[in-house]
Amino acid sequence: MNTFTNSTKDVADSVRHMVDEADQFLKVAAEDGNAKFDDVRGKLVEQVRRMRTCLDDLESQTAHQARRAVREADHVVHAHPYQAIGIAAALGLLVGLLGSRR
């Protein structure tokens, strides 16, 4: 879970940096310097590419963790079927009671 938190922080930092680059891009675009415009545009394109890579990595990690959690839940249910049925029934009853109150 710690790597997930670090990845989320990295993505958030990347988004902040990309917004800063976009702001700089717009300020430079308002000026007439074509060389500056091209330089900042290149930086913005690179940030977007990095952001996509980070998001792809985060998506892959999240999917892996979800699959692992499903496998573990499946194992527990197969190991203790009657307890799983009891817990599911109790949760269903609780949700039904709470839903009927509204």
The first five atom37 places (N, CA, C, CB, O) and aatype in JSON, in Angstrom:
{
  "aatype": [12, 2, 16, 13, 16, 2, 15, 16, 11, 3, 19, 0, 3, 15, 19, 1, 8, 12, 19, 3, 6, 0, 3, 5, 13, 10, 11, 19, 0, 0, 6, 3, 7, 2, 0, 11, 13, 3, 3, 19, 1, 7, 11, 10, 19, 6, 5, 19, 1, 1, 12, 1, 16, 4, 10, 3, 3, 10, 6, 15, 5, 16, 0, 8, 5, 0, 1, 1, 0, 19, 1, 6, 0, 3, 8, 19, 19, 8, 0, 8, 14, 18, 5, 0, 9, 7, 9, 0, 0, 0, 10, 7, 10, 10, 19, 7, 10, 10, 7, 15, 1, 1],
  "atom_mask": [
    [1, 1, 1, 1, 1],
    [1, 1, 1, 1, 1],
    [1, 1, 1, 1, 1],
    [1, 1, 1, 1, 1],
    [1, 1, 1, 1, 1],
    [1, 1, 1, 1, 1],
    [1, 1, 1, 1, 1],
    [1, 1, 1, 1, 1],
    [1, 1, 1, 1, 1],
    [1, 1, 1, 1, 1],
    [1, 1, 1, 1, 1],
    [1, 1, 1, 1, 1],
    [1, 1, 1, 1, 1],
    [1, 1, 1, 1, 1],
    [1, 1, 1, 1, 1],
    [1, 1, 1, 1, 1],
    [1, 1, 1, 1, 1],
    [1, 1, 1, 1, 1],
    [1, 1, 1, 1, 1],
    [1, 1, 1, 1, 1],
    [1, 1, 1, 1, 1],
    [1, 1, 1, 1, 1],
    [1, 1, 1, 1, 1],
    [1, 1, 1, 1, 1],
    [1, 1, 1, 1, 1],
    [1, 1, 1, 1, 1],
    [1, 1, 1, 1, 1],
    [1, 1, 1, 1, 1],
    [1, 1, 1, 1, 1],
    [1, 1, 1, 1, 1],
    [1, 1, 1, 1, 1],
    [1, 1, 1, 1, 1],
    [1, 1, 1, 0, 1],
    [1, 1, 1, 1, 1],
    [1, 1, 1, 1, 1],
    [1, 1, 1, 1, 1],
    [1, 1, 1, 1, 1],
    [1, 1, 1, 1, 1],
    [1, 1, 1, 1, 1],
    [1, 1, 1, 1, 1],
    [1, 1, 1, 1, 1],
    [1, 1, 1, 0, 1],
    [1, 1, 1, 1, 1],
    [1, 1, 1, 1, 1],
    [1, 1, 1, 1, 1],
    [1, 1, 1, 1, 1],
    [1, 1, 1, 1, 1],
    [1, 1, 1, 1, 1],
    [1, 1, 1, 1, 1],
    [1, 1, 1, 1, 1],
    [1, 1, 1, 1, 1],
    [1, 1, 1, 1, 1],
    [1, 1, 1, 1, 1],
    [1, 1, 1, 1, 1],
    [1, 1, 1, 1, 1],
    [1, 1, 1, 1, 1],
    [1, 1, 1, 1, 1],
    [1, 1, 1, 1, 1],
    [1, 1, 1, 1, 1],
    [1, 1, 1, 1, 1],
    [1, 1, 1, 1, 1],
    [1, 1, 1, 1, 1],
    [1, 1, 1, 1, 1],
    [1, 1, 1, 1, 1],
    [1, 1, 1, 1, 1],
    [1, 1, 1, 1, 1],
    [1, 1, 1, 1, 1],
    [1, 1, 1, 1, 1],
    [1, 1, 1, 1, 1],
    [1, 1, 1, 1, 1],
    [1, 1, 1, 1, 1],
    [1, 1, 1, 1, 1],
    [1, 1, 1, 1, 1],
    [1, 1, 1, 1, 1],
    [1, 1, 1, 1, 1],
    [1, 1, 1, 1, 1],
    [1, 1, 1, 1, 1],
    [1, 1, 1, 1, 1],
    [1, 1, 1, 1, 1],
    [1, 1, 1, 1, 1],
    [1, 1, 1, 1, 1],
    [1, 1, 1, 1, 1],
    [1, 1, 1, 1, 1],
    [1, 1, 1, 1, 1],
    [1, 1, 1, 1, 1],
    [1, 1, 1, 0, 1],
    [1, 1, 1, 1, 1],
    [1, 1, 1, 1, 1],
    [1, 1, 1, 1, 1],
    [1, 1, 1, 1, 1],
    [1, 1, 1, 1, 1],
    [1, 1, 1, 0, 1],
    [1, 1, 1, 1, 1],
    [1, 1, 1, 1, 1],
    [1, 1, 1, 1, 1],
    [1, 1, 1, 0, 1],
    [1, 1, 1, 1, 1],
    [1, 1, 1, 1, 1],
    [1, 1, 1, 0, 1],
    [1, 1, 1, 1, 1],
    [1, 1, 1, 1, 1],
    [1, 1, 1, 1, 1]
  ],
  "atom_positions": [
    [[0.83, -1.19, 0.0], [0.0, 0.0, 0.0], [0.87, 1.25, 0.0], [-0.94, 0.0, 1.21], [0.45, 2.3, -0.49]],
    [[2.07, 1.16, 0.54], [2.98, 2.29, 0.6], [3.39, 2.73, -0.8], [4.2, 1.94, 1.43], [3.48, 3.93, -1.07]],
    [[3.65, 1.78, -1.7], [4.01, 2.15, -3.07], [2.84, 2.82, -3.76], [4.46, 0.91, -3.87], [3.04, 3.71, -4.59]],
    [[1.61, 2.41, -3.43], [0.43, 3.06, -4.01], [0.36, 4.51, -3.57], [-0.85, 2.31, -3.61], [0.07, 5.39, -4.38]],
    [[0.62, 4.78, -2.3], [0.6, 6.15, -1.77], [1.7, 6.98, -2.43], [0.78, 6.15, -0.25], [1.47, 8.13, -2.8]],
    [[2.89, 6.4, -2.57], [3.98, 7.11, -3.23], [3.64, 7.4, -4.68], [5.27, 6.31, -3.14], [3.92, 8.49, -5.17]],
    [[3.04, 6.45, -5.37], [2.66, 6.65, -6.77], [1.61, 7.75, -6.89], [2.14, 5.34, -7.38], [1.68, 8.57, -7.8]],
    [[0.65, 7.76, -5.98], [-0.37, 8.79, -6.01], [0.25, 10.16, -5.79], [-1.44, 8.52, -4.95], [-0.13, 11.13, -6.46]],
    [[1.2, 10.25, -4.87], [1.89, 11.52, -4.62], [2.69, 11.94, -5.84], [2.82, 11.41, -3.4], [2.7, 13.12, -6.2]],
    [[3.35, 11.0, -6.5], [4.11, 11.31, -7.7], [3.21, 11.82, -8.81], [4.88, 10.07, -8.18], [3.56, 12.77, -9.51]],
    [[2.05, 11.21, -8.97], [1.11, 11.65, -10.0], [0.61, 13.05, -9.68], [-0.07, 10.67, -10.12], [0.52, 13.9, -10.57]],
    [[0.28, 13.3, -8.42], [-0.2, 14.63, -8.03], [0.88, 15.68, -8.27], [-0.62, 14.63, -6.54], [0.59, 16.77, -8.76]],
    [[2.13, 15.35, -7.94], [3.23, 16.28, -8.19], [3.41, 16.53, -9.68], [4.53, 15.74, -7.59], [3.68, 17.66, -10.09]],
    [[3.26, 15.5, -10.48], [3.39, 15.64, -11.93], [2.29, 16.54, -12.49], [3.34, 14.27, -12.6], [2.54, 17.36, -13.37]],
    [[1.08, 16.36, -11.97], [-0.03, 17.2, -12.44], [0.23, 18.66, -12.09], [-1.37, 16.74, -11.84], [0.02, 19.54, -12.92]],
    [[0.7, 18.91, -10.87], [1.01, 20.28, -10.46], [2.09, 20.87, -11.36], [1.47, 20.31, -9.0], [1.99, 22.02, -11.8]],
    [[3.12, 20.08, -11.62], [4.21, 20.57, -12.46], [3.72, 20.84, -13.88], [5.37, 19.55, -12.49], [4.11, 21.82, -14.51]],
    [[2.85, 19.96, -14.39], [2.32, 20.15, -15.73], [1.48, 21.43, -15.8], [1.49, 18.93, -16.16], [1.53, 22.15, -16.8]],
    [[0.71, 21.71, -14.77], [-0.09, 22.93, -14.74], [0.83, 24.15, -14.72], [-1.03, 22.95, -13.52], [0.57, 25.14, -15.4]],
    [[1.91, 24.07, -13.95], [2.87, 25.18, -13.93], [3.48, 25.39, -15.32], [3.99, 24.91, -12.9], [3.65, 26.53, -15.76]],
    [[3.82, 24.3, -15.99], [4.38, 24.4, -17.35], [3.36, 24.99, -18.32], [4.85, 23.01, -17.84], [3.72, 25.78, -19.19]],
    [[2.1, 24.6, -18.17], [1.05, 25.14, -19.04], [0.88, 26.64, -18.8], [-0.29, 24.41, -18.81], [0.69, 27.4, -19.75]],
    [[0.95, 27.05, -17.55], [0.86, 28.47, -17.22], [2.0, 29.24, -17.86], [0.86, 28.68, -15.7], [1.8, 30.3, -18.45]],
    [[3.2, 28.7, -17.74], [4.37, 29.33, -18.36], [4.2, 29.35, -19.88], [5.67, 28.58, -17.97], [4.55, 30.34, -20.53]],
    [[3.69, 28.29, -20.43], [3.45, 28.2, -21.87], [2.52, 29.32, -22.34], [2.86, 26.83, -22.24], [2.78, 29.97, -23.35]],
    [[1.46, 29.54, -21.6], [0.51, 30.59, -21.98], [1.11, 31.98, -21.85], [-0.75, 30.49, -21.14], [0.84, 32.85, -22.67]],
    [[1.93, 32.19, -20.82], [2.58, 33.5, -20.66], [3.55, 33.77, -21.79], [3.31, 33.58, -19.32], [3.6, 34.88, -22.32]],
    [[4.31, 32.77, -22.17], [5.29, 32.93, -23.25], [4.57, 33.09, -24.59], [6.26, 31.73, -23.3], [5.02, 33.83, -25.45]],
    [[3.45, 32.39, -24.77], [2.7, 32.48, -26.01], [2.17, 33.89, -26.22], [1.53, 31.47, -26.02], [2.02, 34.35, -27.35]],
    [[1.9, 34.58, -25.11], [1.42, 35.95, -25.21], [2.52, 36.89, -25.73], [0.92, 36.44, -23.85], [2.24, 37.93, -26.32]],
    [[3.76, 36.5, -25.51], [4.89, 37.29, -26.02], [5.15, 36.89, -27.48], [6.17, 37.07, -25.15], [4.56, 35.94, -27.99]],
    [[6.03, 37.62, -28.12], [6.3, 37.36, -29.54], [7.5, 36.45, -29.78], [6.52, 38.65, -30.26], [7.81, 36.18, -30.94]],
    [[8.18, 35.96, -28.76], [9.39, 35.17, -28.96], [9.08, 33.76, -29.43], [0.0, 0.0, 0.0], [8.61, 32.94, -28.64]],
    [[9.32, 33.46, -30.69], [9.04, 32.13, -31.24], [9.94, 31.06, -30.66], [9.19, 32.15, -32.74], [9.48, 29.94, -30.42]],
    [[11.2, 31.37, -30.41], [12.14, 30.38, -29.85], [11.69, 29.99, -28.44], [13.59, 30.94, -29.83], [11.71, 28.81, -28.09]],
    [[11.3, 30.96, -27.65], [10.81, 30.69, -26.31], [9.54, 29.85, -26.38], [10.55, 32.0, -25.55], [9.36, 28.91, -25.6]],
    [[8.66, 30.18, -27.31], [7.4, 29.46, -27.48], [7.66, 27.99, -27.78], [6.55, 30.1, -28.6], [7.05, 27.12, -27.18]],
    [[8.56, 27.71, -28.69], [8.89, 26.33, -29.05], [9.53, 25.58, -27.89], [9.82, 26.31, -30.26], [9.24, 24.4, -27.68]],
    [[10.39, 26.26, -27.14], [11.06, 25.62, -25.99], [10.04, 25.21, -24.92], [12.12, 26.56, -25.39], [10.08, 24.09, -24.42]],
    [[9.14, 26.11, -24.58], [8.15, 25.83, -23.55], [7.15, 24.78, -24.06], [7.4, 27.12, -23.13], [6.71, 23.93, -23.29]],
    [[6.8, 24.83, -25.33], [5.89, 23.83, -25.9], [6.51, 22.44, -25.81], [5.55, 24.17, -27.37], [5.82, 21.47, -25.49]],
    [[7.81, 22.35, -26.09], [8.51, 21.07, -25.97], [8.49, 20.54, -24.54], [0.0, 0.0, 0.0], [8.3, 19.35, -24.32]],
    [[8.68, 21.43, -23.57], [8.62, 21.03, -22.17], [7.23, 20.53, -21.8], [9.02, 22.2, -21.25], [7.09, 19.54, -21.07]],
    [[6.2, 21.21, -22.29], [4.83, 20.81, -21.99], [4.51, 19.45, -22.6], [3.85, 21.87, -22.51], [3.87, 18.61, -21.96]],
    [[4.95, 19.22, -23.81], [4.73, 17.92, -24.46], [5.43, 16.82, -23.67], [5.24, 17.95, -25.92], [4.87, 15.74, -23.5]],
    [[6.64, 17.09, -23.2], [7.38, 16.1, -22.41], [6.67, 15.81, -21.09], [8.82, 16.59, -22.14], [6.62, 14.66, -20.66]],
    [[6.11, 16.83, -20.46], [5.38, 16.63, -19.21], [4.12, 15.79, -19.44], [5.01, 17.98, -18.59], [3.79, 14.93, -18.62]],
    [[3.43, 16.03, -20.53], [2.23, 15.24, -20.84], [2.62, 13.78, -21.06], [1.51, 15.81, -22.1], [1.91, 12.88, -20.61]],
    [[3.73, 13.54, -21.74], [4.2, 12.18, -21.99], [4.53, 11.49, -20.66], [5.42, 12.19, -22.92], [4.16, 10.34, -20.45]],
    [[5.23, 12.19, -19.78], [5.57, 11.62, -18.47], [4.31, 11.33, -17.65], [6.49, 12.57, -17.68], [4.21, 10.31, -16.98]],
    [[3.36, 12.25, -17.73], [2.12, 12.07, -16.98], [1.37, 10.84, -17.47], [1.22, 13.32, -17.1], [0.84, 10.07, -16.66]],
    [[1.32, 10.64, -18.76], [0.65, 9.46, -19.3], [1.35, 8.19, -18.83], [0.62, 9.5, -20.84], [0.69, 7.2, -18.49]],
    [[2.67, 8.2, -18.79], [3.42, 7.04, -18.32], [3.12, 6.77, -16.85], [4.93, 7.26, -18.52], [2.9, 5.62, -16.46]],
    [[3.09, 7.82, -16.03], [2.77, 7.66, -14.61], [1.36, 7.12, -14.42], [2.92, 8.99, -13.88], [1.14, 6.23, -13.59]],
    [[0.41, 7.64, -15.18], [-0.96, 7.16, -15.07], [-1.09, 5.71, -15.51], [-1.89, 8.04, -15.88], [-1.83, 4.94, -14.91]],
    [[-0.36, 5.33, -16.56], [-0.39, 3.93, -17.0], [0.18, 3.02, -15.93], [0.4, 3.76, -18.31], [-0.36, 1.94, -15.67]],
    [[1.29, 3.44, -15.31], [1.89, 2.64, -14.23], [0.95, 2.53, -13.04], [3.22, 3.26, -13.79], [0.8, 1.45, -12.46]],
    [[0.32, 3.62, -12.68], [-0.62, 3.62, -11.56], [-1.82, 2.73, -11.85], [-1.08, 5.05, -11.24], [-2.28, 2.0, -10.97]],
    [[-2.32, 2.78, -13.08], [-3.44, 1.93, -13.46], [-3.05, 0.46, -13.39], [-3.91, 2.29, -14.88], [-3.83, -0.38, -12.93]],
    [[-1.85, 0.14, -13.84], [-1.37, -1.24, -13.8], [-1.23, -1.73, -12.36], [-0.02, -1.35, -14.53], [-1.64, -2.85, -12.05]],
    [[-0.67, -0.91, -11.49], [-0.51, -1.29, -10.09], [-1.87, -1.48, -9.41], [0.31, -0.23, -9.35], [-2.06, -2.43, -8.65]],
    [[-2.8, -0.58, -9.7], [-4.13, -0.67, -9.1], [-4.85, -1.94, -9.57], [-4.95, 0.57, -9.46], [-5.48, -2.62, -8.77]],
    [[-4.75, -2.24, -10.85], [-5.38, -3.45, -11.38], [-4.76, -4.7, -10.75], [-5.25, -3.51, -12.92], [-5.47, -5.65, -10.42]],
    [[-3.44, -4.7, -10.57], [-2.76, -5.83, -9.96], [-3.23, -6.02, -8.51], [-1.23, -5.63, -10.01], [-3.51, -7.14, -8.08]],
    [[-3.32, -4.93, -7.76], [-3.76, -5.01, -6.37], [-5.21, -5.47, -6.28], [-3.6, -3.67, -5.67], [-5.57, -6.23, -5.38]],
    [[-6.05, -5.02, -7.2], [-7.45, -5.45, -7.19], [-7.57, -6.94, -7.49], [-8.27, -4.64, -8.21], [-8.34, -7.65, -6.84]],
    [[-6.81, -7.42, -8.48], [-6.85, -8.85, -8.79], [-6.36, -9.68, -7.61], [-6.01, -9.15, -10.02], [-6.92, -10.73, -7.32]],
    [[-5.31, -9.21, -6.94], [-4.8, -9.93, -5.78], [-5.83, -9.97, -4.65], [-3.5, -9.28, -5.28], [-6.0, -11.0, -4.0]],
    [[-6.52, -8.85, -4.42], [-7.55, -8.81, -3.38], [-8.7, -9.75, -3.71], [-8.09, -7.38, -3.2], [-9.24, -10.4, -2.81]],
    [[-9.07, -9.84, -4.96], [-10.15, -10.75, -5.36], [-9.72, -12.2, -5.16], [-10.55, -10.51, -6.83], [-10.51, -13.01, -4.68]],
    [[-8.49, -12.52, -5.52], [-7.99, -13.89, -5.32], [-7.98, -14.25, -3.84], [-6.58, -14.05, -5.91], [-8.36, -15.36, -3.47]],
    [[-7.54, -13.32, -2.98], [-7.51, -13.58, -1.55], [-8.92, -13.75, -0.99], [-6.78, -12.45, -0.82], [-9.15, -14.63, -0.16]],
    [[-9.85, -12.92, -1.43], [-11.23, -13.05, -0.97], [-11.82, -14.38, -1.42], [-12.1, -11.88, -1.5], [-12.54, -15.03, -0.66]],
    [[-11.52, -14.79, -2.64], [-12.01, -16.07, -3.14], [-11.45, -17.22, -2.31], [-11.62, -16.25, -4.62], [-12.16, -18.17, -1.99]],
    [[-10.19, -17.12, -1.96], [-9.56, -18.16, -1.13], [-10.23, -18.25, 0.25], [-8.05, -17.89, -0.97], [-10.5, -19.34, 0.74]],
    [[-10.48, -17.09, 0.86], [-11.09, -17.07, 2.19], [-12.51, -17.63, 2.13], [-11.12, -15.63, 2.75], [-12.9, -18.39, 3.01]],
    [[-13.27, -17.28, 1.1], [-14.64, -17.78, 0.98], [-14.64, -19.28, 0.78], [-15.36, -17.09, -0.17], [-15.49, -19.98, 1.34]],
    [[-13.71, -19.79, -0.01], [-13.64, -21.24, -0.2], [-13.17, -21.97, 1.07], [-12.71, -21.57, -1.37], [-13.59, -23.1, 1.33]],
    [[-12.32, -21.33, 1.84], [-11.82, -21.94, 3.07], [-12.88, -21.94, 4.17], [-10.57, -21.22, 3.55], [-12.93, -22.86, 4.99]],
    [[-13.74, -20.91, 4.2], [-14.75, -20.77, 5.26], [-16.1, -20.4, 4.63], [-14.33, -19.69, 6.31], [-16.55, -19.26, 4.78]],
    [[-16.74, -21.32, 3.94], [-17.97, -20.96, 3.21], [-19.14, -20.57, 4.13], [-18.39, -22.12, 2.34], [-19.89, -19.65, 3.8]],
    [[-19.31, -21.24, 5.25], [-20.46, -20.94, 6.1], [-20.31, -19.59, 6.79], [-20.65, -22.04, 7.14], [-21.29, -18.87, 6.97]],
    [[-19.09, -19.26, 7.17], [-18.87, -17.94, 7.75], [-19.12, -16.84, 6.72], [-17.43, -17.83, 8.31], [-19.68, -15.8, 7.05]],
    [[-18.69, -17.08, 5.47], [-18.9, -16.11, 4.41], [-20.39, -15.91, 4.15], [-18.18, -16.55, 3.12], [-20.84, -14.79, 3.94]],
    [[-21.15, -17.0, 4.16], [-22.61, -16.9, 3.96], [-23.24, -16.12, 5.1], [-23.24, -18.32, 3.85], [-24.12, -15.28, 4.87]],
    [[-22.82, -16.38, 6.33], [-23.35, -15.66, 7.49], [-23.03, -14.17, 7.43], [0.0, 0.0, 0.0], [-23.9, -13.34, 7.7]],
    [[-21.82, -13.85, 7.08], [-21.43, -12.44, 6.98], [-22.22, -11.75, 5.87], [-19.91, -12.3, 6.72], [-22.7, -10.63, 6.05]],
    [[-22.36, -12.42, 4.72], [-23.12, -11.84, 3.61], [-24.58, -11.63, 4.01], [-23.04, -12.73, 2.37], [-25.17, -10.6, 3.66]],
    [[-25.16, -12.59, 4.73], [-26.55, -12.45, 5.16], [-26.7, -11.3, 6.15], [-27.04, -13.77, 5.8], [-27.66, -10.52, 6.07]],
    [[-25.76, -11.18, 7.08], [-25.82, -10.09, 8.07], [-25.68, -8.73, 7.38], [-24.72, -10.27, 9.13], [-26.4, -7.79, 7.72]],
    [[-24.76, -8.63, 6.43], [-24.6, -7.36, 5.71], [-25.85, -7.05, 4.88], [-23.36, -7.42, 4.8], [-26.27, -5.89, 4.81]],
    [[-26.43, -8.07, 4.26], [-27.66, -7.85, 3.5], [-28.79, -7.38, 4.38], [0.0, 0.0, 0.0], [-29.55, -6.49, 3.99]],
    [[-28.91, -7.96, 5.56], [-29.94, -7.55, 6.51], [-29.71, -6.1, 6.95], [-29.95, -8.48, 7.73], [-30.65, -5.32, 7.0]],
    [[-28.47, -5.76, 7.25], [-28.14, -4.4, 7.68], [-28.45, -3.39, 6.58], [-26.66, -4.31, 8.07], [-29.03, -2.35, 6.84]],
    [[-28.05, -3.7, 5.36], [-28.32, -2.79, 4.24], [-29.83, -2.67, 4.02], [-27.63, -3.29, 2.94], [-30.33, -1.58, 3.75]],
    [[-30.54, -3.79, 4.14], [-32.0, -3.74, 3.99], [-32.67, -2.89, 5.06], [0.0, 0.0, 0.0], [-33.58, -2.13, 4.76]],
    [[-32.21, -3.02, 6.3], [-32.77, -2.2, 7.38], [-32.49, -0.73, 7.17], [-32.22, -2.64, 8.71], [-33.37, 0.11, 7.34]],
    [[-31.26, -0.43, 6.8], [-30.9, 0.97, 6.58], [-31.64, 1.54, 5.36], [-29.39, 1.11, 6.39], [-32.03, 2.7, 5.36]],
    [[-31.82, 0.72, 4.35], [-32.52, 1.19, 3.15], [-34.01, 1.4, 3.39], [0.0, 0.0, 0.0], [-34.61, 2.29, 2.77]],
    [[-34.61, 0.62, 4.26], [-36.03, 0.75, 4.52], [-36.35, 1.98, 5.38], [-36.55, -0.5, 5.2], [-37.5, 2.42, 5.41]],
    [[-35.38, 2.52, 6.05], [-35.58, 3.69, 6.89], [-35.78, 4.96, 6.06], [-34.39, 3.86, 7.83], [-36.37, 5.93, 6.54]],
    [[-35.3, 4.96, 4.86], [-35.38, 6.19, 4.04], [-36.67, 6.3, 3.38], [-34.3, 6.23, 3.01], [-36.92, 7.26, 2.65]]
  ]
}
